[in-house]
Amino acid sequence: MRGTIFISCGQFTEAEKRLGKQISTMVTSLTGLTPFFAESVQDLNGLDANILEALRNCVAFITVLHPRGEIRRPDGPMLVRASIWIEQEIAIATYVRRVEKRSLPIIAFKHKSVGLEGIRSLLHLNPIEFTDESEVLAALPERLAEWRSLRSSGIELQLTSKVHRQEGGHAIRWLETVLVNETNAPIEKYDLEVRLPSSILKHWNHTYPSEVPSSVPALRCFRFNQQDSAQ
C-alpha cells in the first residue's frame, strides 16, 4: 500500500506554490509514494476534511519555512516569523511522533531569515537553511532516497499462502488475507477483491459465497468487506 508524504510549504506567493508542486513531483518520481500538498484555500472545511486527515495518515513529513514578516516581542528583540499554518502543521506532526509514538521521518528547510519560536524551539529539526527555492530542490533528492522503503503508516495488507492439507498427492493451500492496522483509528469500512488464475482452482467447480462474477475468463474473483469478516 502506497504511503503519503505530507508537504508543508507556503502558498502565499507564486514561487512558494511552484516549489510545493515541484517537491510533489520529486516525491513521486524518487520515492513512488503519494505527495499531499494542499493547493486550495485553507478554510475550516479543508482543514478538517483534508489537512488533518493527511497529517494523521502520512508516513513522512517535509516542511519549508518561508518568512512572513517581522514582529517585536515584549522583551525587545525583533523576530522574522514563519507562516502560522506551517508552524501549526509542524506542531501536529510533533504530536504524532511524541504522543502517538509513531515513526514519522521529517525533512525540514528554513529560510535563513526565519527566527526560532513556538514548539520549534523545543525540537531538534536540524533544518537545512536556504535563501532561494532552488537550494531546496537541490538538497532534497539525496534526502528522499532514504524514504523509498517507507510504507503506509501503520496499515498493511498481508497475503500468505499456507498448506491446509494433502490430497491426491498434492498440497491444498489456503490464501490468508490479513489487514494489519497499527494506527489509533479503526478501519470501519473496507472492500477487498482478490483475483486468482482459474487454473490453480481447477479442483473447485462450485461457486463460493465470497465469489463474484469475473470479467476475465481466465481469472476467478473473490470479494470481501467488513461484513464478511464479522460473519
C-alpha positions as CSV (number, residue, x, y, z in Angstrom):
1,M,0.0,0.0,0.0
2,R,1.4,3.4,-1.0
3,G,2.1,5.8,1.8
4,T,1.6,9.6,1.7
5,I,4.3,12.2,2.3
6,F,2.8,15.5,3.7
7,I,4.4,18.6,2.1
8,S,4.1,21.6,4.4
9,C,5.0,24.5,2.2
10,G,3.8,28.1,1.9
11,Q,1.3,29.1,-0.7
12,F,1.3,32.8,-0.3
13,T,3.4,33.6,-3.4
14,E,3.6,32.0,-6.8
15,A,7.1,30.9,-6.1
16,E,6.0,29.1,-3.0
17,K,3.2,27.3,-4.8
18,R,5.6,26.4,-7.6
19,L,8.0,25.0,-5.1
20,G,5.3,22.9,-3.4
21,K,4.3,21.4,-6.8
22,Q,8.0,20.7,-7.7
23,I,8.5,18.9,-4.4
24,S,5.4,16.9,-5.1
25,T,6.7,15.8,-8.5
26,M,10.1,14.9,-6.9
27,V,8.4,12.8,-4.2
28,T,6.5,10.8,-6.8
29,S,9.5,10.2,-9.1
30,L,12.1,9.5,-6.4
31,T,10.1,7.5,-3.8
32,G,7.0,6.2,-5.6
33,L,5.0,7.5,-2.6
34,T,2.0,9.8,-2.9
35,P,2.6,13.5,-2.1
36,F,0.0,15.6,-0.3
37,F,0.2,19.3,-1.0
38,A,-2.8,21.4,-0.2
39,E,-3.1,23.9,-3.1
40,S,-6.6,25.1,-2.3
41,V,-7.5,27.9,0.2
42,Q,-7.1,26.6,3.7
43,D,-10.6,27.2,5.2
44,L,-12.1,25.2,8.1
45,N,-13.7,22.6,5.9
46,G,-10.5,21.9,4.0
47,L,-8.6,21.8,7.3
48,D,-11.0,19.2,8.8
49,A,-11.5,17.0,5.8
50,N,-8.1,17.1,4.1
51,I,-5.2,18.6,6.0
52,L,-5.7,17.0,9.4
53,E,-6.6,13.6,7.9
54,A,-3.4,13.7,5.7
55,L,-1.3,14.7,8.7
56,R,-2.7,11.8,10.7
57,N,-2.1,9.2,8.0
58,C,1.2,10.4,6.4
59,V,4.4,8.2,6.6
60,A,6.8,11.2,6.3
61,F,6.7,15.0,6.5
62,I,8.5,17.7,4.5
63,T,8.3,21.3,5.7
64,V,9.6,24.5,4.2
65,L,9.5,27.7,6.3
66,H,9.3,30.9,4.4
67,P,9.4,34.4,6.0
68,R,6.1,36.1,6.8
69,G,7.2,39.4,8.3
70,E,8.8,40.9,11.4
71,I,7.4,41.1,14.9
72,R,8.7,42.7,18.0
73,R,8.5,40.6,21.2
74,P,7.6,42.2,24.6
75,D,11.2,41.6,25.7
76,G,12.6,43.7,22.9
77,P,14.2,41.6,20.1
78,M,12.9,41.6,16.6
79,L,11.9,38.3,15.0
80,V,11.1,37.2,11.5
81,R,8.1,34.9,11.8
82,A,7.2,31.9,9.5
83,S,3.8,31.0,8.3
84,I,1.4,30.3,11.1
85,W,-0.1,27.4,9.0
86,I,3.3,25.8,8.7
87,E,4.1,26.2,12.4
88,Q,0.7,24.5,13.2
89,E,1.4,21.6,10.9
90,I,4.8,21.1,12.5
91,A,3.1,21.0,15.9
92,I,0.6,18.4,14.7
93,A,3.5,16.3,13.2
94,T,5.2,16.6,16.6
95,Y,2.1,15.3,18.3
96,V,2.0,12.3,16.0
97,R,5.7,11.5,16.9
98,R,5.7,12.2,20.6
99,V,2.2,11.3,21.8
100,E,1.0,8.7,19.3
101,K,4.6,7.2,19.4
102,R,4.7,6.8,15.6
103,S,7.7,6.9,13.4
104,L,7.5,10.0,11.2
105,P,10.7,10.9,9.3
106,I,11.0,14.7,8.7
107,I,12.9,16.8,6.3
108,A,12.9,20.5,7.2
109,F,14.0,23.6,5.3
110,K,14.1,27.1,6.8
111,H,14.8,30.4,5.1
112,K,17.9,32.0,6.7
113,S,15.9,35.0,7.9
114,V,13.2,33.0,9.8
115,G,13.7,33.0,13.6
116,L,13.1,30.3,16.2
117,E,9.9,30.3,18.2
118,G,7.0,28.2,19.4
119,I,7.3,24.5,19.6
120,R,10.2,24.5,17.2
121,S,12.3,25.9,20.0
122,L,11.9,22.5,21.8
123,L,12.6,20.3,18.7
124,H,15.7,19.1,17.0
125,L,14.5,19.6,13.5
126,N,18.0,20.5,12.2
127,P,16.5,22.4,9.2
128,I,18.5,23.0,6.1
129,E,18.8,26.8,5.6
130,F,18.2,28.4,2.2
131,T,17.9,31.8,0.6
132,D,16.4,30.7,-2.7
133,E,13.9,27.9,-3.6
134,S,16.4,26.3,-6.0
135,E,18.5,25.4,-3.0
136,V,15.6,23.3,-1.5
137,L,15.2,21.4,-4.8
138,A,19.0,20.8,-5.0
139,A,19.2,19.4,-1.4
140,L,16.1,17.3,-1.5
141,P,16.9,14.3,-3.8
142,E,19.6,12.9,-1.5
143,R,17.3,13.0,1.5
144,L,14.4,11.5,-0.4
145,A,16.5,8.5,-1.4
146,E,16.3,7.2,2.2
147,W,12.5,7.1,2.0
148,R,12.0,4.7,-0.8
149,S,11.3,1.8,1.6
150,L,8.5,3.6,3.6
151,R,5.1,2.0,3.6
152,S,1.7,3.1,4.6
153,S,1.6,4.4,8.1
154,G,0.6,1.5,10.4
155,I,-1.7,-0.1,7.7
156,E,-0.6,-3.1,5.7
157,L,-2.3,-5.8,3.6
158,Q,-0.6,-9.2,4.1
159,L,-1.2,-12.1,1.8
160,T,0.1,-15.5,2.9
161,S,-0.2,-18.9,1.2
162,K,-0.5,-21.7,3.8
163,V,-0.7,-25.5,3.4
164,H,-4.0,-26.7,4.7
165,R,-3.8,-30.5,4.0
166,Q,-2.5,-33.0,1.5
167,E,-4.9,-34.5,-1.0
168,G,-4.4,-36.6,-4.1
169,G,-0.6,-36.4,-3.8
170,H,-0.5,-32.6,-3.7
171,A,-0.9,-29.8,-1.2
172,I,-4.2,-28.0,-0.7
173,R,-3.5,-24.4,0.2
174,W,-5.3,-21.5,1.9
175,L,-4.7,-17.9,0.8
176,E,-4.9,-16.0,4.0
177,T,-5.5,-12.2,3.8
178,V,-4.8,-10.1,6.8
179,L,-5.4,-6.3,7.1
180,V,-3.0,-5.0,9.8
181,N,-4.0,-1.8,11.4
182,E,-1.4,-0.4,13.9
183,T,-2.9,3.1,14.0
184,N,-5.2,4.5,16.7
185,A,-8.1,4.9,14.2
186,P,-10.4,1.9,13.5
187,I,-11.0,0.9,9.9
188,E,-14.8,0.8,9.8
189,K,-15.3,0.0,6.1
190,Y,-13.1,-1.7,3.5
191,D,-13.5,-3.7,0.3
192,L,-11.0,-6.4,-0.8
193,E,-11.1,-8.1,-4.2
194,V,-8.8,-11.0,-4.9
195,R,-8.4,-12.4,-8.4
196,L,-6.7,-15.8,-8.9
197,P,-5.9,-17.8,-12.0
198,S,-8.6,-20.3,-12.8
199,S,-6.0,-23.0,-13.5
200,I,-4.9,-23.1,-9.8
201,L,-8.5,-23.7,-8.7
202,K,-9.3,-26.5,-11.2
203,H,-10.2,-28.8,-8.3
204,W,-13.1,-26.5,-7.3
205,N,-16.0,-26.3,-9.7
206,H,-18.6,-24.8,-7.5
207,T,-19.1,-21.1,-6.5
208,Y,-18.2,-19.9,-3.0
209,P,-20.3,-17.3,-1.1
210,S,-17.5,-14.7,-1.5
211,E,-17.0,-15.4,-5.2
212,V,-18.4,-12.8,-7.7
213,P,-18.5,-12.9,-11.5
214,S,-15.2,-12.2,-13.2
215,S,-14.9,-10.1,-16.3
216,V,-11.8,-12.2,-17.3
217,P,-12.5,-15.9,-18.1
218,A,-9.0,-16.9,-17.0
219,L,-9.5,-15.5,-13.5
220,R,-11.8,-16.2,-10.6
221,C,-12.8,-13.2,-8.5
222,F,-13.4,-13.1,-4.7
223,R,-14.7,-10.1,-2.9
224,F,-14.7,-9.4,0.9
225,N,-15.7,-6.5,3.1
226,Q,-16.1,-5.7,6.8
227,Q,-19.4,-7.5,7.0
228,D,-17.9,-10.7,5.6
229,S,-15.2,-10.6,8.3
230,A,-17.8,-10.1,11.1
231,Q,-19.5,-13.3,10.0
